[in-house]
């Protein structure tokens, strides 16, 4: 019998009611198999990040440092290559003009870079490049300087042909010194006509040495003695000491006209005042031996002493011979003979040796340094 048949209370039918979801059971159900795997992967990632993150950070810092060093080096290189410091307005203006193919500005920048003047760093290689650029843009001083460097082998390979070509180019640009150098090169090669043309242009540009060389070249031709005198007078007027000496020799020898020693003495004295040793020695010789000038041994001795100080060997020997010979002046006399001997005067070598062979004790003190004697008032 069933409970219903027995009259008991009715029991609910489990099959008639739908099942209810239990959130409590779902929240307390055991974890699935995928969750431990996720936590394991997460722990592995954290371990990897903790291990390699410092290395990655160090690599990043290293890359940043390398970039900074590269930028600093590039900035320094750019400052060295571009001679235009912000604090030097004049140099910047010259650099900008040089970029516009202005020859004189490129020459100025080149010379500043050559000697490292003002705010320019010294860079001979870059300086030669700037001078070459200036020469290409018709800068006579730049071509002349390149010719000098090429002639002496400084900053450029020594090449006399290239130097001569550069001087000719500078001469065409009206550079007086370049014309004189070019003329000298032609004269050494026996090309007297070309040498005369270069000397004429140099003298016309008021370069004193060009006038002197032109006068000396004309002295070799008896038909051009008047021209020689004219050019030598111009050279002497331009304070060219060699020109004054040559003009004095012309008046002393009297080529083409009577010799006038007094006029020659004036030019010799002027050359001596300008620092020409030969002029001083020639003036001293006239004071001793000229029949047209009163002899004055004291003035001659002063002039010989000045010529010796300027490097004239014969004048040193003459000064030594006119020095009183005693125990106090023996060292001075020997020094003068030795100086003349070192400059190629054979007689002075003989006299120095004879003085050393004498059985006289030489003073241990050094001779006092001589000063250039005063010149006679002419």
C-alpha positions in Angstrom: 0.0 0.0 0.0 1.0 3.5 -0.7 0.8 6.3 1.7 -1.9 7.9 -0.5 -4.0 4.8 -0.3 -3.6 4.6 3.5 -4.9 8.2 3.8 -1.6 9.8 4.9 -0.4 13.2 3.9 0.5 13.6 0.3 4.3 13.7 -0.4 5.6 16.1 -3.0 6.8 14.4 -6.2 10.3 15.1 -6.8 10.0 14.5 -10.4 7.3 17.2 -10.8 9.4 20.2 -9.6 12.3 21.5 -11.7 15.8 21.4 -10.1 17.0 24.6 -8.5 20.5 25.9 -9.1 22.7 26.2 -6.0 25.1 29.1 -6.1 26.8 27.9 -2.9 27.7 24.6 -4.4 29.0 26.2 -7.6 31.2 28.6 -5.6 32.6 25.8 -3.5 33.3 23.4 -6.3 36.8 22.3 -6.7 39.1 24.2 -9.2 39.4 23.0 -12.8 42.6 21.7 -14.3 43.3 24.9 -16.4 43.7 27.2 -13.4 46.9 25.7 -12.1 48.4 26.0 -15.6 47.6 29.7 -15.8 49.2 30.4 -12.4 52.2 28.4 -13.4 52.6 30.4 -16.6 52.1 33.6 -14.7 54.8 32.6 -12.2 57.2 31.7 -15.1 56.5 35.1 -16.7 57.2 36.9 -13.4 60.3 35.0 -12.9 61.5 35.7 -16.4 60.7 39.4 -16.1 62.5 39.6 -12.7 65.6 37.9 -14.2 65.9 39.7 -17.5 64.3 43.1 -16.9 67.5 44.6 -15.3 69.5 43.4 -18.3 67.0 45.0 -20.7 67.2 48.2 -18.7 70.9 48.2 -18.8 70.9 47.6 -22.5 68.5 50.5 -23.0 70.7 52.8 -20.9 73.7 51.7 -22.9 72.0 52.5 -26.1 71.0 56.0 -24.9 74.6 56.7 -23.7 76.0 55.6 -27.1 73.6 57.9 -28.9 74.6 60.8 -26.6 78.3 60.2 -27.3 77.7 60.0 -31.0 75.8 63.3 -31.0 78.5 65.0 -28.9 81.2 63.7 -31.3 79.3 64.8 -34.3 78.7 68.3 -32.8 82.5 68.6 -32.1 83.3 67.5 -35.6 80.9 70.0 -37.0 82.3 72.8 -34.9 85.8 71.9 -36.1 84.8 71.7 -39.7 82.8 74.9 -39.7 85.1 77.7 -38.6 82.2 79.9 -37.6 82.0 80.2 -33.8 78.9 81.9 -32.6 81.0 84.2 -30.4 83.2 85.5 -33.3 81.0 87.6 -35.6 83.8 88.6 -37.9 84.9 85.0 -38.5 81.2 84.0 -39.2 80.9 86.8 -41.8 84.1 85.7 -43.5 82.9 82.1 -43.5 79.6 83.1 -45.0 81.3 85.2 -47.7 83.6 82.3 -48.5 80.7 80.0 -49.0 79.6 82.5 -51.6 82.9 82.0 -53.4 84.6 85.2 -52.2 88.3 84.7 -52.6 89.7 87.2 -50.1 87.3 85.8 -47.4 88.5 82.3 -48.1 92.1 83.5 -47.9 91.4 85.1 -44.5 89.8 82.0 -43.1 92.6 79.8 -44.5 95.3 81.9 -42.7 93.3 81.9 -39.5 93.0 78.1 -39.6 96.7 77.8 -40.6 98.0 79.5 -37.5 95.1 78.9 -35.1 94.4 82.6 -34.5 91.4 84.2 -32.9 88.8 81.5 -32.2 89.8 79.2 -35.0 91.3 75.8 -34.2 94.6 75.2 -35.9 94.2 72.8 -38.9 96.9 73.1 -41.6 95.2 70.5 -43.9 91.9 72.4 -43.8 93.8 75.7 -44.2 95.5 74.6 -47.4 92.1 73.5 -48.7 90.7 77.0 -48.0 93.7 78.6 -49.6 93.3 76.5 -52.7 89.6 77.5 -52.8 90.6 81.1 -52.5 93.2 80.8 -55.3 90.5 79.3 -57.5 88.4 82.3 -56.9 91.1 84.8 -57.9 92.8 85.6 -54.6 96.4 86.7 -55.4 97.7 86.4 -51.8 96.3 82.8 -51.6 98.1 81.7 -54.8 101.3 83.4 -53.7 101.2 81.6 -50.3 100.5 78.2 -51.9 103.5 78.9 -54.2 105.7 79.6 -51.2 104.6 76.4 -49.4 105.2 74.4 -52.5 108.6 75.9 -53.0 109.9 75.2 -49.5 108.0 71.9 -49.1 105.9 73.1 -46.1 102.3 71.8 -45.8 102.6 70.8 -49.5 105.0 68.5 -51.4 108.0 70.4 -52.6 107.5 71.2 -56.3 109.3 74.1 -57.9 107.4 73.9 -61.2 104.1 74.1 -59.3 105.4 77.0 -57.2 106.4 78.9 -60.4 102.9 78.3 -61.9 101.2 79.5 -58.8 103.4 82.6 -58.7 102.6 83.4 -62.3 98.9 83.0 -61.6 99.2 85.3 -58.6 101.2 87.8 -60.7 98.3 87.9 -63.2 96.1 88.8 -60.3 98.4 91.9 -59.6 100.4 90.5 -56.6 103.7 92.3 -56.5 105.7 89.8 -54.5 104.5 87.0 -56.7 105.7 88.9 -59.8 109.1 89.3 -58.2 109.3 85.6 -57.3 108.2 84.6 -60.8 110.7 86.9 -62.4 113.5 85.5 -60.2 112.5 82.0 -61.4 112.7 83.0 -65.0 116.0 84.7 -64.4 117.5 81.6 -62.9 116.3 79.6 -65.9 118.0 82.2 -68.2 114.6 83.5 -69.5 115.6 87.2 -69.2 112.8 88.6 -71.3 110.1 87.0 -69.1 112.0 87.9 -66.0 112.1 91.6 -67.1 108.4 91.6 -67.7 107.7 90.2 -64.3 110.1 92.6 -62.6 108.5 95.5 -64.4 105.0 94.6 -63.2 106.3 94.0 -59.7 107.9 97.4 -59.6 104.8 99.0 -61.1 102.9 97.5 -58.2 105.3 99.3 -55.8 107.0 96.1 -54.6 110.5 97.3 -53.6 112.4 94.0 -54.3 110.9 94.0 -57.8 112.4 97.4 -58.5 115.8 96.3 -57.1 115.9 93.1 -59.2 114.9 95.1 -62.3 117.6 97.6 -61.7 120.2 94.9 -61.2 119.1 93.2 -64.4 119.5 96.4 -66.3 122.9 96.9 -64.9 124.1 93.9 -66.8 123.2 95.8 -70.1 125.3 98.9 -70.8 122.5 100.4 -72.9 120.1 100.4 -69.9 122.2 102.0 -67.2 119.8 105.0 -67.0 116.9 102.7 -66.5 118.8 100.8 -63.9 119.4 104.0 -61.9 115.8 105.0 -62.1 114.5 101.7 -60.8 117.1 101.5 -58.0 116.2 105.0 -56.9 112.6 104.0 -56.7 113.5 100.9 -54.7 115.6 103.0 -52.3 112.7 105.4 -51.9 110.5 102.5 -51.0 112.9 101.6 -48.1 114.5 98.7 -49.9 117.9 98.3 -48.3 119.4 96.2 -51.1 118.3 98.8 -53.6 120.1 101.6 -51.7 123.3 99.6 -51.5 123.1 98.8 -55.3 122.5 102.5 -56.0 125.5 103.5 -53.9 127.7 101.0 -55.7 126.5 102.5 -59.0 127.5 106.0 -58.0 130.8 104.7 -56.5 131.8 102.8 -59.7 130.5 105.6 -61.9 129.1 103.4 -64.7 128.2 105.7 -67.6 129.1 108.9 -65.7 131.8 110.2 -63.2 131.8 108.5 -59.9 130.7 110.6 -56.9 131.7 109.0 -53.7 129.9 111.5 -51.5 126.6 110.6 -53.2 127.5 106.9 -52.9 128.2 107.4 -49.2 124.7 108.8 -48.7 123.1 105.8 -50.2 125.4 103.4 -48.3 124.5 105.1 -45.0 120.8 104.9 -45.8 121.1 101.2 -46.5 123.0 100.8 -43.3 120.3 102.5 -41.3 117.8 100.1 -42.9 119.8 97.2 -41.6 121.9 96.2 -44.7 125.3 94.8 -43.6 126.9 95.3 -47.0 125.9 99.0 -46.9 127.5 99.5 -43.6 130.8 97.8 -44.7 130.9 99.8 -47.9 130.3 103.1 -46.1 133.1 102.2 -43.7 135.5 101.4 -46.6 134.8 104.8 -48.1 135.7 106.5 -44.8 139.0 104.7 -44.9 140.1 104.7 -48.5 138.1 107.1 -50.6 140.1 110.0 -52.1 137.0 112.1 -52.3 136.0 111.8 -48.6 138.0 112.9 -45.6 139.3 109.8 -43.8 137.8 109.1 -40.4 139.0 105.8 -38.8 136.6 106.2 -35.8 133.5 106.4 -38.0 134.8 103.5 -40.1 135.3 101.4 -36.9 131.8 102.1 -35.8 130.4 101.2 -39.2 132.4 98.0 -39.3 131.2 97.1 -35.8 127.6 97.6 -36.9 128.1 95.6 -40.1 129.6 92.7 -38.0 126.5 92.7 -35.8 124.4 92.5 -38.9 126.3 89.4 -40.1 129.1 90.7 -42.4 132.2 88.4 -41.9 134.8 90.8 -43.3 133.5 93.5 -41.1 134.0 91.3 -38.1 137.6 90.7 -39.1 138.1 94.4 -39.6 136.6 95.1 -36.2 138.8 92.6 -34.5 141.9 94.0 -36.2 141.0 97.5 -34.9 140.4 96.3 -31.3 143.4 97.2 -29.0 145.3 93.9 -28.2 145.7 93.5 -24.5 144.6 91.0 -21.8 141.2 92.6 -21.3 140.2 92.5 -25.0 141.7 89.2 -26.0 138.4 87.3 -25.5 136.5 89.9 -27.5 139.0 89.8 -30.4 138.9 86.0 -30.4 135.1 86.0 -30.4 135.0 88.3 -33.5 137.5 86.2 -35.4 135.5 83.0 -34.6 132.3 84.7 -35.7 133.9 85.7 -39.0 135.4 82.2 -39.4 132.0 80.6 -38.8 130.6 82.7 -41.7 133.3 81.5 -44.1 136.1 84.1 -43.8 139.3 82.1 -44.1 141.6 84.9 -42.9 139.6 85.1 -39.7 140.1 81.4 -39.1 143.8 81.9 -39.4 143.9 84.8 -37.0 141.7 82.9 -34.5 144.0 79.9 -34.6 147.1 82.1 -34.2 145.5 83.8 -31.2 144.7 80.5 -29.6 148.3 79.2 -30.1 149.7 82.1 -28.2 150.8 81.4 -24.6 148.6 84.0 -23.1 145.9 83.1 -20.6 142.5 84.0 -21.9 140.0 85.7 -19.5 137.4 83.4 -18.1 134.7 85.9 -18.2 132.5 86.2 -21.3 132.8 89.3 -23.4 130.0 91.8 -23.0 127.3 91.9 -25.6 128.0 94.7 -28.1 125.4 97.2 -29.1 125.1 98.7 -32.5 127.2 101.9 -32.6 125.5 105.1 -33.5 125.8 106.2 -37.2 127.4 109.4 -38.3 124.9 112.2 -39.0 124.4 112.4 -42.8 
